[in-house]
Amino acid sequence: MQEIIDEFLHFIMIEKGLSQNTIAAYRRDLNQYRTFIESEKIGSIDNVDKFTISRFLGKLKDDGKSSKTLARVTASIRGFHQFALREKYAVKDPTIVLEPPKFERRLPDVLTIDEVDAFLNAPDTSKVTGKRDQAMLELLYATGMRVSELINLNVDDVNTIMGFVKVTGKGNKERIVPIGERMIKMMDDYIAHTRYKMIKKEITDSLFLNFHGRRMTRQGFWKIMKQVQLEAGITKKLTPHTLRHSFATHLLENGADLRAVQEMLGHADISSTQLYTHIDTKQIREVYKNTHPRA
């Protein structure tokens, strides 16, 4: 079964162009699945049925896995069995009759405008690294891009003359996200001065560099973000996705078109963007008070 898993992972990497993070998640899910099947002494992949998969998902649930994780694991297993059938490694697909798990979509955490200001102003811009940190975080909030998209940017992806950033998202799909005058000036300054000071002997096209003059890593970015959060005094749970959520929420609260936000976020399905259209009770009351003729 391990050989089939390896073939499947190679297939989704080459044919579907999925990101390394997505492929790593598939690998973890399927390795867990294989271990479970081996522990059940099922033998051939053709002996796996929907009850086998249900027992595996039940075990994960008992282990405390979230509904969202269960949904992702189910998708991994479904894709794997479809591949095995298509490539004739198996004679049946047991996931055809498998019902997808239901899970609640929780509203993402967002920062207030004041919290965003405090966070983005926290880096010590008297230092070269502080200027870099501020430029990274400002660009993340200004565009709503994912952290993987941010750290993979090259200098040529930023067009300050036309005022946009070219972002390469999931499946290597490119999108254009506009940036405003403030961000344009900050990126011009960063590229011309700050980034120039961080370049070592090795020439690189990478936009954001670490202390060694190489491309910023996801782990390096996380450390920077946690340190800036500490300096800003923000106690909320804060991840790179929090800035993405805040970007979308603040745009929509100020009247942005849902389709435009979908394009900027790089969502393939608008239902993903609709998650941000929540309005709290205070806003509803305010709207009612200001618009109802007999309020």
Secondary structure in CASP SS format (residue, H / E / C, confidence):
PFRMAT SS
TARGET T0000
AUTHOR 0000-0000-0000
METHOD secondary structure of the structure
MODEL  1
M C 1.00
Q H 1.00
E H 1.00
I H 1.00
I H 1.00
D H 1.00
E H 1.00
F H 1.00
L H 1.00
H H 1.00
F H 1.00
I H 1.00
M H 1.00
I H 1.00
E C 1.00
K C 1.00
G C 1.00
L C 1.00
S C 1.00
Q H 1.00
N H 1.00
T H 1.00
I H 1.00
A H 1.00
A H 1.00
Y H 1.00
R H 1.00
R H 1.00
D H 1.00
L H 1.00
N H 1.00
Q H 1.00
Y H 1.00
R H 1.00
T H 1.00
F H 1.00
I H 1.00
E H 1.00
S H 1.00
E C 1.00
K C 1.00
I C 1.00
G C 1.00
S C 1.00
I H 1.00
D H 1.00
N H 1.00
V C 1.00
D C 1.00
K H 1.00
F H 1.00
T H 1.00
I H 1.00
S H 1.00
R H 1.00
F H 1.00
L H 1.00
G H 1.00
K H 1.00
L H 1.00
K H 1.00
D H 1.00
D C 1.00
G C 1.00
K C 1.00
S C 1.00
S H 1.00
K H 1.00
T H 1.00
L H 1.00
A H 1.00
R H 1.00
V H 1.00
T H 1.00
A H 1.00
S H 1.00
I H 1.00
R H 1.00
G H 1.00
F H 1.00
H H 1.00
Q H 1.00
F H 1.00
A H 1.00
L H 1.00
R H 1.00
E C 1.00
K C 1.00
Y C 1.00
A C 1.00
V C 1.00
K C 1.00
D C 1.00
P C 1.00
T C 1.00
I C 1.00
V C 1.00
L C 1.00
E C 1.00
P C 1.00
P C 1.00
K C 1.00
F C 1.00
E C 1.00
R C 1.00
R C 1.00
L C 1.00
P C 1.00
D C 1.00
V C 1.00
L C 1.00
T C 1.00
I H 1.00
D H 1.00
E H 1.00
V H 1.00
D H 1.00
A H 1.00
F H 1.00
L H 1.00
N C 1.00
A C 1.00
P C 1.00
D C 1.00
T C 1.00
S C 1.00
K C 1.00
V H 1.00
T H 1.00
G H 1.00
K H 1.00
R H 1.00
D H 1.00
Q H 1.00
A H 1.00
M H 1.00
L H 1.00
E H 1.00
L H 1.00
L H 1.00
Y H 1.00
A H 1.00
T H 1.00
G C 1.00
M C 1.00
R C 1.00
V H 1.00
S H 1.00
E H 1.00
L H 1.00
I H 1.00
N C 1.00
L C 1.00
N E 1.00
V H 1.00
D H 1.00
D H 1.00
V E 1.00
N E 1.00
T C 1.00
I C 1.00
M C 1.00
G C 1.00
F E 1.00
V E 1.00
K E 1.00
V E 1.00
T E 1.00
G C 1.00
K H 1.00
G H 1.00
N H 1.00
K C 1.00
E E 1.00
R E 1.00
I E 1.00
V E 1.00
P E 1.00
I C 1.00
G C 1.00
E H 1.00
R H 1.00
M H 1.00
I H 1.00
K H 1.00
M H 1.00
M H 1.00
D H 1.00
D H 1.00
Y H 1.00
I H 1.00
A H 1.00
H H 1.00
T H 1.00
R H 1.00
Y H 1.00
K H 1.00
M H 1.00
I C 1.00
K C 1.00
K C 1.00
E C 1.00
I C 1.00
T C 1.00
D C 1.00
S E 1.00
L C 1.00
F C 1.00
L E 1.00
N C 1.00
F C 1.00
H C 1.00
G C 1.00
R C 1.00
R E 1.00
M C 1.00
T C 1.00
R H 1.00
Q H 1.00
G H 1.00
F H 1.00
W H 1.00
K H 1.00
I H 1.00
M H 1.00
K H 1.00
Q H 1.00
V H 1.00
Q H 1.00
L H 1.00
E H 1.00
A H 1.00
G C 1.00
I C 1.00
T C 1.00
K C 1.00
K C 1.00
L C 1.00
T C 1.00
P H 1.00
H H 1.00
T H 1.00
L H 1.00
R H 1.00
H H 1.00
S H 1.00
F H 1.00
A H 1.00
T H 1.00
H H 1.00
L H 1.00
L H 1.00
E H 1.00
N C 1.00
G C 1.00
A C 1.00
D C 1.00
L H 1.00
R H 1.00
A H 1.00
V H 1.00
Q H 1.00
E H 1.00
M H 1.00
L H 1.00
G C 1.00
H C 1.00
A C 1.00
D C 1.00
I H 1.00
S H 1.00
S H 1.00
T H 1.00
Q H 1.00
L C 1.00
Y C 1.00
T C 1.00
H C 1.00
I C 1.00
D C 1.00
T H 1.00
K H 1.00
Q H 1.00
I H 1.00
R H 1.00
E H 1.00
V H 1.00
Y H 1.00
K H 1.00
N H 1.00
T H 1.00
H C 1.00
P C 1.00
R C 1.00
A C 1.00
END
